[in-house]
Amino acid sequence: MASTNSWTLEFESPVEAPRLFHAAVLDWHTLAPKLAPHIVASAHPVEGEGNIGSVRQFNFTSAMPFSLMKEKLEFLDENKCECKSTLIEGGGIGTAIETATSHIKVEPTASGGSVVKVESTYKLLPGVEVKDEITKAKDSVTAIFKGAEAYLIANPDAYI
């Protein structure tokens, strides 16, 4: 029987929560090919306009173990910088995992920066074991936010 597992990640950023959330989450399909072309070859919306139910696709270079990933936005509260999405195609769906969801929340800190909180829940297919994949997933999520953070620090007028 497949088991449901999860992992969490939390780290601080000097960038304000709304700016980081918009750049690293809501607009990542636009920024990723520019900021991480060695990983993301291209990305684009498939359905919707960024609201609940929208689907976007990321196409990866050979640096990733899969060629694409499609995610569907299930919940969004832009004021609270929070969203939930479900992986619907690629990214190991059907080969290693049955389902996967991510819950991201970027909270403001007293210093004017933010705390990024990510929880990923996934259900493995029978017989599949997780080894280095969790570490790789956490490293990938951290790299996304750190890439957006560096971009926002270098471009203080972006995403205001």
Backbone as ProteinMPNN parsed JSONL, in Angstrom:
{"seq_chain_A": "MASTNSWTLEFESPVEAPRLFHAAVLDWHTLAPKLAPHIVASAHPVEGEGNIGSVRQFNFTSAMPFSLMKEKLEFLDENKCECKSTLIEGGGIGTAIETATSHIKVEPTASGGSVVKVESTYKLLPGVEVKDEITKAKDSVTAIFKGAEAYLIANPDAYI", "coords_chain_A": {"N_chain_A": [[0.839, -1.189, 0.0], [0.479, 2.247, -0.761], [2.175, 4.892, 0.884], [1.628, 7.933, 2.691], [3.623, 10.732, 2.888], [5.566, 13.497, 4.189], [7.413, 16.588, 4.051], [9.049, 19.407, 5.543], [10.121, 22.799, 5.282], [11.897, 25.648, 6.282], [12.992, 28.954, 6.199], [14.749, 32.11, 6.48], [14.495, 35.33, 4.878], [15.876, 38.404, 3.683], [14.183, 39.898, 2.163], [11.065, 41.584, 1.628], [7.931, 40.06, 2.456], [5.595, 40.164, 0.592], [6.816, 40.872, -1.892], [8.703, 38.803, -2.277], [7.02, 36.556, -2.341], [5.44, 37.076, -4.618], [7.399, 37.124, -6.661], [8.866, 34.646, -6.389], [6.896, 32.722, -6.302], [4.196, 33.323, -7.457], [4.945, 34.511, -9.916], [6.973, 32.92, -10.839], [7.118, 31.314, -13.09], [7.697, 33.108, -15.079], [10.106, 34.29, -14.268], [11.899, 32.126, -13.74], [13.053, 30.851, -16.171], [14.768, 32.917, -16.874], [16.364, 33.409, -14.62], [17.31, 30.911, -13.864], [18.332, 29.382, -16.145], [19.819, 27.139, -16.646], [18.463, 25.133, -15.452], [15.637, 25.471, -15.774], [14.205, 25.356, -18.775], [12.037, 26.507, -20.116], [8.875, 28.043, -19.316], [5.38, 28.323, -18.735], [1.966, 29.581, -18.502], [-0.728, 27.249, -18.647], [-3.435, 26.943, -18.317], [-5.893, 29.282, -17.247], [-5.452, 32.398, -15.353], [-3.633, 32.746, -13.315], [-5.194, 32.534, -11.105], [-7.168, 30.612, -8.707], [-7.302, 27.245, -9.661], [-5.816, 27.58, -11.921], [-3.292, 26.395, -14.197], [0.118, 25.747, -14.63], [3.087, 25.158, -16.549], [6.347, 23.842, -16.322], [9.266, 23.446, -18.114], [12.085, 21.452, -18.171], [15.718, 21.397, -18.236], [18.338, 19.029, -19.022], [19.436, 18.887, -16.545], [17.65, 18.187, -14.646], [15.84, 15.337, -13.297], [13.504, 14.799, -14.663], [11.536, 15.826, -17.494], [9.456, 17.689, -17.537], [6.982, 19.535, -15.612], [3.771, 19.943, -14.399], [1.678, 22.07, -12.596], [-1.153, 22.663, -10.515], [-2.968, 25.347, -9.243], [-4.438, 25.334, -6.182], [-5.268, 26.741, -3.936], [-5.241, 30.13, -2.96], [-4.146, 32.975, -1.307], [-3.398, 35.997, -1.681], [-3.01, 38.248, -0.058], [-2.16, 37.196, 2.358], [0.085, 35.976, 1.489], [0.145, 33.235, 0.678], [-0.232, 29.943, -0.596], [-1.483, 26.91, -2.144], [-0.596, 24.145, -4.088], [-1.008, 21.527, -6.526], [0.719, 18.85, -7.907], [0.236, 17.834, -11.145], [1.117, 16.603, -13.429], [4.059, 15.087, -14.788], [7.269, 15.492, -13.122], [7.681, 13.146, -11.672], [5.192, 12.083, -11.2], [3.178, 9.294, -11.473], [5.345, 7.679, -12.033], [6.97, 7.526, -9.775], [5.632, 8.807, -7.729], [2.288, 9.064, -6.5], [0.574, 11.174, -5.79], [1.13, 14.673, -5.14], [1.456, 17.554, -3.173], [1.986, 21.026, -2.475], [2.383, 23.41, 0.049], [2.786, 26.709, 0.497], [3.916, 29.415, 2.371], [4.667, 32.751, 2.955], [5.797, 34.712, 5.369], [5.764, 37.913, 6.966], [8.509, 39.433, 8.76], [9.572, 41.027, 11.835], [11.765, 42.554, 11.266], [11.417, 43.439, 8.725], [11.931, 41.71, 6.714], [11.314, 38.358, 5.648], [9.843, 35.131, 6.408], [10.053, 32.055, 4.957], [7.919, 29.381, 4.545], [7.484, 26.05, 3.805], [5.566, 23.24, 3.041], [5.51, 20.04, 1.907], [3.56, 17.451, 0.722], [3.266, 14.083, -0.097], [2.368, 11.106, -1.888], [3.689, 8.055, -2.261], [4.144, 5.72, -4.948], [3.338, 2.211, -4.786], [6.016, 0.223, -3.579], [7.999, 2.079, -4.111], [10.782, 3.798, -2.857], [12.021, 6.51, -0.919], [15.001, 8.221, -1.169], [17.514, 10.166, -1.627], [15.841, 12.065, -2.589], [14.213, 13.827, -1.053], [16.025, 15.606, 0.116], [17.048, 16.709, -2.248], [14.708, 17.9, -3.238], [14.177, 19.829, -1.241], [16.495, 21.366, -1.515], [16.082, 22.331, -4.109], [13.749, 23.906, -3.829], [14.697, 25.797, -2.01], [16.687, 26.957, -3.614], [15.105, 28.155, -5.596], [13.771, 30.2, -4.135], [16.009, 31.604, -3.146], [17.175, 32.419, -5.522], [15.186, 34.137, -6.521], [15.227, 35.94, -4.426], [17.847, 37.058, -4.65], [17.563, 38.287, -7.138], [15.565, 40.19, -6.53], [16.842, 41.756, -4.602], [18.877, 42.836, -6.154], [17.336, 44.238, -7.897], [15.678, 46.566, -6.779], [13.288, 47.898, -7.384], [11.614, 46.068, -8.503], [8.635, 44.171, -8.484], [7.077, 45.683, -6.652]], "CA_chain_A": [[0.0, 0.0, 0.0], [1.239, 3.488, -0.826], [2.135, 5.649, 2.127], [1.683, 9.382, 2.548], [4.757, 11.303, 3.604], [5.698, 14.934, 4.002], [8.608, 17.243, 4.554], [8.877, 20.837, 5.727], [11.311, 23.622, 5.096], [11.684, 27.006, 6.765], [14.2, 29.775, 6.198], [14.506, 33.553, 6.471], [14.969, 36.134, 3.757], [15.83, 39.833, 3.987], [13.227, 40.527, 1.256], [9.702, 41.695, 2.137], [7.099, 38.905, 2.126], [4.811, 40.248, -0.649], [7.702, 40.871, -3.068], [9.279, 37.473, -2.456], [5.936, 35.654, -2.719], [5.072, 37.318, -6.014], [8.49, 36.747, -7.572], [9.274, 33.244, -6.28], [5.76, 31.808, -6.385], [3.19, 33.675, -8.449], [5.52, 34.851, -11.224], [8.176, 32.119, -11.039], [7.143, 30.811, -14.469], [8.315, 34.154, -15.897], [11.486, 34.524, -13.823], [12.754, 30.928, -13.713], [13.906, 30.67, -17.351], [15.76, 33.995, -16.903], [17.271, 33.311, -13.477], [17.861, 29.552, -13.744], [18.201, 28.748, -17.466], [20.504, 25.847, -16.622], [17.511, 24.169, -14.907], [14.321, 25.67, -16.395], [14.345, 25.749, -20.178], [10.925, 27.41, -20.389], [7.723, 27.866, -18.436], [4.253, 29.122, -19.202], [0.639, 29.177, -18.05], [-1.435, 26.329, -19.533], [-4.845, 27.298, -18.129], [-6.163, 30.296, -16.237], [-4.681, 33.636, -15.314], [-2.973, 32.851, -12.021], [-6.154, 32.389, -10.022], [-7.397, 29.226, -8.295], [-7.62, 26.385, -10.798], [-4.84, 27.796, -12.99], [-2.259, 25.381, -14.371], [1.311, 26.206, -15.351], [4.024, 24.088, -16.894], [7.774, 24.13, -16.334], [10.037, 22.499, -18.925], [13.413, 21.442, -17.582], [16.891, 20.956, -18.982], [18.81, 17.712, -18.596], [19.888, 18.972, -15.156], [16.598, 17.605, -13.809], [15.569, 13.933, -13.625], [12.29, 14.716, -15.477], [11.555, 16.894, -18.49], [8.457, 18.728, -17.288], [6.151, 19.481, -14.426], [2.582, 20.801, -14.44], [1.085, 22.229, -11.277], [-2.451, 23.338, -10.479], [-3.153, 26.174, -8.06], [-5.635, 24.887, -5.477], [-5.64, 27.741, -2.936], [-4.409, 31.324, -3.053], [-4.478, 34.165, -0.541], [-2.273, 36.894, -1.97], [-2.791, 39.15, 1.076], [-1.412, 36.454, 3.374], [1.239, 35.374, 0.802], [-0.004, 31.808, 0.925], [-0.883, 29.18, -1.657], [-1.317, 25.462, -2.2], [-0.676, 23.648, -5.456], [-0.935, 20.083, -6.702], [1.439, 18.386, -9.092], [-0.734, 17.053, -11.91], [1.79, 15.866, -14.503], [5.516, 15.19, -14.732], [7.831, 15.551, -11.78], [7.621, 11.864, -10.98], [3.809, 11.59, -11.113], [2.958, 8.081, -12.259], [6.533, 6.828, -12.062], [7.446, 7.344, -8.404], [4.644, 9.309, -6.785], [0.881, 9.048, -6.914], [0.104, 12.549, -5.638], [2.034, 15.577, -4.431], [0.964, 18.912, -2.993], [2.878, 21.94, -1.772], [1.764, 24.536, 0.737], [3.823, 27.727, 0.674], [3.492, 30.625, 3.067], [5.769, 33.679, 3.184], [5.314, 35.584, 6.435], [6.641, 39.042, 7.278], [9.217, 39.437, 10.042], [9.651, 42.349, 12.448], [12.89, 43.277, 10.671], [11.074, 43.875, 7.369], [12.168, 40.601, 5.79], [10.252, 37.355, 5.653], [10.139, 33.727, 6.694], [9.431, 31.176, 3.974], [7.539, 28.085, 5.11], [7.01, 25.153, 2.763], [5.253, 21.872, 3.42], [5.204, 19.209, 0.751], [2.973, 16.166, 1.084], [3.258, 13.235, -1.287], [2.015, 9.703, -1.718], [4.534, 7.258, -3.136], [3.567, 4.527, -5.555], [3.791, 1.009, -4.08], [7.357, -0.269, -3.889], [8.959, 3.175, -4.3], [11.396, 4.302, -1.635], [12.63, 7.826, -1.032], [16.368, 8.263, -0.646], [18.025, 11.536, -1.648], [14.876, 12.945, -3.241], [13.735, 14.881, -0.158], [17.099, 16.595, 0.182], [17.067, 17.395, -3.547], [13.515, 18.742, -3.318], [14.395, 20.981, -0.36], [17.525, 22.192, -2.144], [15.471, 22.988, -5.27], [12.853, 24.957, -3.344], [15.569, 26.84, -1.46], [17.325, 27.626, -4.753], [14.092, 29.018, -6.223], [13.582, 31.4, -3.32], [17.266, 32.359, -3.081], [17.326, 33.044, -6.836], [14.261, 35.272, -6.545], [15.734, 36.896, -3.437], [18.991, 37.766, -5.24], [17.013, 39.145, -8.188], [14.848, 41.297, -5.904], [17.833, 42.635, -3.961], [19.568, 43.528, -7.242], [16.336, 45.055, -8.587], [14.804, 46.993, -5.682], [12.004, 48.407, -7.859], [10.823, 44.964, -9.054], [7.581, 43.557, -7.652], [6.668, 46.555, -5.535]], "C_chain_A": [[0.879, 1.246, 0.0], [1.103, 4.245, 0.487], [2.239, 7.138, 1.827], [2.789, 9.904, 3.454], [4.753, 12.808, 3.407], [7.06, 15.403, 4.492], [8.305, 18.729, 4.681], [10.216, 21.535, 5.588], [10.968, 25.016, 5.595], [13.014, 27.743, 6.751], [13.821, 31.243, 6.099], [15.09, 34.196, 5.23], [14.936, 37.603, 4.172], [14.789, 40.587, 3.141], [11.822, 40.503, 1.87], [8.849, 40.54, 1.614], [6.312, 39.062, 0.811], [5.684, 40.209, -1.919], [8.244, 39.475, -3.34], [8.211, 36.482, -2.91], [5.568, 35.838, -4.196], [6.152, 36.858, -6.982], [8.758, 35.24, -7.566], [8.13, 32.257, -6.436], [4.849, 32.178, -7.555], [3.762, 33.928, -9.844], [6.762, 34.015, -11.547], [8.26, 31.568, -12.465], [7.756, 31.837, -15.426], [9.796, 34.313, -15.553], [12.408, 33.318, -13.967], [13.617, 30.749, -14.965], [15.008, 31.739, -17.464], [16.82, 33.814, -15.819], [17.945, 31.954, -13.337], [17.757, 28.809, -15.083], [18.901, 27.394, -17.556], [19.59, 24.743, -16.078], [16.16, 24.263, -15.625], [14.513, 26.202, -17.808], [13.266, 26.756, -20.57], [9.808, 27.118, -19.407], [6.607, 28.77, -18.934], [2.939, 28.656, -18.571], [0.005, 28.257, -19.099], [-2.924, 26.655, -19.524], [-4.933, 28.395, -17.087], [-5.209, 31.473, -16.293], [-4.026, 33.847, -13.954], [-3.916, 32.763, -10.84], [-6.329, 30.91, -9.687], [-7.874, 28.412, -9.496], [-6.658, 26.546, -11.96], [-3.8, 26.691, -12.998], [-1.089, 26.026, -15.099], [2.283, 25.054, -15.503], [5.444, 24.626, -16.893], [8.458, 23.044, -17.149], [11.498, 22.599, -18.492], [14.5, 21.005, -18.558], [17.275, 19.566, -18.476], [19.366, 17.72, -17.167], [18.882, 18.336, -14.194], [16.334, 16.168, -14.229], [14.28, 13.731, -14.439], [12.233, 15.948, -16.366], [10.543, 18.002, -18.237], [7.7, 18.493, -15.997], [4.98, 20.429, -14.654], [1.998, 20.852, -13.038], [-0.194, 23.04, -11.374], [-2.582, 24.088, -9.167], [-4.493, 25.833, -7.411], [-6.169, 25.925, -4.489], [-4.7, 28.921, -3.094], [-4.985, 32.415, -2.169], [-3.289, 35.108, -0.698], [-1.974, 37.82, -0.808], [-1.979, 38.489, 2.175], [-0.182, 35.773, 2.788], [1.261, 33.865, 1.023], [-0.693, 31.143, -0.261], [-0.636, 27.689, -1.477], [-1.451, 25.056, -3.655], [-0.491, 22.138, -5.466], [-0.183, 19.785, -7.987], [0.488, 17.491, -9.872], [-0.116, 16.264, -13.065], [3.293, 16.087, -14.395], [6.015, 15.14, -13.306], [7.762, 14.26, -10.994], [6.213, 11.305, -10.815], [3.667, 10.37, -12.032], [4.155, 7.16, -12.34], [7.064, 6.542, -10.66], [6.404, 7.781, -7.381], [3.242, 9.292, -7.389], [0.311, 10.459, -6.879], [1.161, 13.367, -4.907], [1.405, 16.958, -4.359], [2.01, 19.721, -2.236], [2.066, 23.075, -1.174], [2.892, 25.515, 1.045], [3.215, 28.933, 1.369], [4.735, 31.472, 3.322], [5.25, 34.727, 4.157], [6.287, 36.725, 6.698], [7.317, 38.871, 8.636], [9.274, 40.871, 10.56], [10.75, 43.201, 11.812], [12.597, 43.771, 9.253], [11.323, 42.814, 6.316], [11.004, 39.628, 5.841], [10.786, 35.99, 6.074], [9.352, 32.909, 5.682], [9.166, 29.836, 4.638], [6.931, 27.24, 3.994], [6.723, 23.795, 3.384], [4.846, 21.127, 2.16], [4.698, 17.861, 1.257], [2.859, 15.33, -0.177], [2.907, 11.802, -0.915], [2.81, 8.915, -2.745], [3.743, 6.109, -3.752], [4.092, 3.302, -4.804], [5.176, 0.567, -4.552], [8.41, 0.81, -4.083], [9.474, 3.619, -2.946], [12.052, 5.64, -1.906], [14.025, 7.763, -0.423], [16.827, 9.718, -0.583], [17.008, 12.542, -2.162], [14.384, 14.078, -2.349], [14.781, 15.979, -0.047], [17.158, 17.389, -1.111], [15.872, 18.338, -3.686], [13.679, 20.001, -2.459], [15.429, 21.926, -0.961], [16.959, 22.965, -3.331], [14.57, 24.138, -4.843], [13.67, 26.117, -2.778], [16.216, 27.632, -2.591], [16.354, 28.559, -5.476], [13.962, 30.32, -5.443], [14.85, 32.242, -3.238], [17.554, 33.059, -4.415], [16.439, 34.271, -6.96], [14.733, 36.362, -5.584], [16.881, 37.72, -4.024], [18.518, 38.733, -6.33], [16.348, 40.377, -7.577], [15.794, 42.269, -5.203], [18.557, 43.459, -5.026], [18.644, 44.484, -7.993], [15.301, 45.557, -7.576], [13.442, 47.537, -6.113], [11.104, 47.317, -8.429], [9.824, 44.446, -8.028], [7.215, 44.399, -6.435], [5.168, 46.727, -5.59]], "O_chain_A": [[1.903, 1.291, 0.682], [0.046, 4.237, 1.117], [2.855, 7.549, 0.844], [2.87, 9.556, 4.632], [4.026, 13.332, 2.562], [7.753, 14.711, 5.238], [7.414, 19.249, 4.01], [11.281, 20.94, 5.753], [9.866, 25.509, 5.355], [14.029, 27.232, 7.225], [12.711, 31.582, 5.687], [16.032, 33.692, 4.619], [14.058, 38.006, 4.934], [14.54, 41.771, 3.372], [11.436, 39.543, 2.536], [9.018, 40.097, 0.479], [6.362, 38.156, -0.02], [5.311, 39.575, -2.906], [8.25, 39.013, -4.481], [8.476, 35.65, -3.778], [5.406, 34.861, -4.927], [5.845, 36.264, -8.016], [8.865, 34.627, -8.628], [8.366, 31.073, -6.678], [4.746, 31.431, -8.527], [3.127, 33.592, -10.843], [7.524, 34.374, -12.444], [9.357, 31.377, -12.99], [8.278, 31.464, -16.476], [10.636, 34.452, -16.443], [13.586, 33.48, -14.286], [14.818, 30.513, -14.834], [16.05, 31.498, -18.073], [18.009, 34.031, -16.053], [19.027, 31.853, -12.759], [17.165, 27.732, -15.15], [18.606, 26.597, -18.447], [19.895, 23.559, -16.221], [15.604, 23.244, -16.037], [14.927, 27.344, -18.01], [13.54, 27.733, -21.266], [9.796, 26.077, -18.749], [6.855, 29.843, -19.484], [2.805, 27.503, -18.161], [0.185, 28.465, -20.299], [-3.587, 26.648, -20.561], [-4.137, 28.433, -16.149], [-4.309, 31.549, -17.129], [-3.88, 34.979, -13.494], [-3.49, 32.901, -9.693], [-5.707, 30.052, -10.314], [-8.745, 28.849, -10.249], [-6.673, 25.741, -12.891], [-3.465, 26.123, -11.959], [-1.279, 26.762, -16.067], [2.305, 24.114, -14.709], [5.713, 25.717, -17.395], [8.252, 21.855, -16.904], [12.073, 23.686, -18.451], [14.237, 20.339, -19.559], [16.609, 19.005, -17.606], [19.727, 16.667, -16.64], [19.228, 17.991, -13.064], [16.572, 15.806, -15.381], [13.993, 12.61, -14.861], [12.806, 16.987, -16.039], [10.744, 19.136, -18.673], [7.764, 17.428, -15.384], [5.17, 21.578, -15.053], [1.841, 19.827, -12.375], [-0.318, 23.961, -12.182], [-2.335, 23.527, -8.1], [-5.55, 26.018, -8.014], [-7.372, 25.985, -4.233], [-3.506, 28.745, -3.332], [-6.167, 32.744, -2.266], [-2.31, 35.031, 0.045], [-0.813, 38.156, -0.576], [-1.194, 39.152, 2.852], [0.527, 35.065, 3.504], [2.25, 33.298, 1.488], [-1.615, 31.703, -0.854], [0.277, 27.264, -0.769], [-2.314, 25.562, -4.372], [0.094, 21.554, -4.554], [-0.428, 20.402, -9.024], [-0.016, 16.503, -9.337], [-0.75, 15.364, -13.615], [3.743, 17.148, -13.962], [5.272, 14.789, -12.39], [7.784, 14.285, -9.764], [6.046, 10.18, -10.344], [3.999, 10.425, -13.216], [4.011, 5.985, -12.677], [7.551, 5.444, -10.388], [6.302, 7.2, -6.3], [3.044, 9.476, -8.59], [-0.354, 10.891, -7.821], [1.976, 12.831, -4.157], [0.886, 17.471, -5.351], [2.805, 19.182, -1.466], [1.173, 23.626, -1.817], [3.834, 25.187, 1.767], [2.14, 29.407, 1.002], [5.735, 30.976, 3.841], [4.378, 35.527, 3.82], [7.502, 36.528, 6.658], [6.767, 38.246, 9.543], [9.049, 41.818, 9.806], [10.669, 44.429, 11.822], [13.43, 44.445, 8.647], [10.966, 42.995, 5.151], [9.856, 40.021, 6.05], [11.991, 35.738, 6.092], [8.135, 33.052, 5.564], [10.065, 29.229, 5.22], [5.986, 27.66, 3.326], [7.526, 23.265, 4.152], [3.941, 21.548, 1.44], [5.322, 17.221, 2.102], [2.403, 15.818, -1.212], [3.121, 11.356, 0.212], [2.628, 9.086, -3.95], [2.798, 5.596, -3.154], [5.185, 3.353, -4.24], [5.469, 0.541, -5.747], [9.594, 0.498, -4.207], [8.704, 3.796, -2.002], [12.577, 5.876, -2.994], [14.2, 7.303, 0.705], [16.563, 10.418, 0.395], [17.276, 13.744, -2.172], [14.159, 15.185, -2.837], [14.446, 17.162, -0.111], [17.303, 18.611, -1.082], [16.013, 19.449, -4.195], [13.359, 21.104, -2.9], [15.26, 23.145, -0.921], [17.314, 24.125, -3.541], [14.62, 25.22, -5.427], [13.368, 27.281, -3.039], [16.282, 28.86, -2.524], [16.747, 29.638, -5.919], [14.033, 31.407, -6.016], [14.774, 33.471, -3.259], [18.108, 34.158, -4.436], [16.875, 35.317, -7.442], [14.649, 37.552, -5.887], [16.886, 38.945, -3.908], [19.013, 39.855, -6.431], [16.551, 41.491, -8.06], [15.561, 43.477, -5.215], [18.82, 44.644, -4.823], [19.105, 45.422, -8.643], [14.184, 45.043, -7.519], [12.531, 47.628, -5.289], [9.963, 47.589, -8.8], [10.145, 44.305, -6.848], [7.063, 43.881, -5.328], [4.595, 47.42, -4.749]]}, "name": "protein", "num_of_chains": 1, "seq": "MASTNSWTLEFESPVEAPRLFHAAVLDWHTLAPKLAPHIVASAHPVEGEGNIGSVRQFNFTSAMPFSLMKEKLEFLDENKCECKSTLIEGGGIGTAIETATSHIKVEPTASGGSVVKVESTYKLLPGVEVKDEITKAKDSVTAIFKGAEAYLIANPDAYI"}
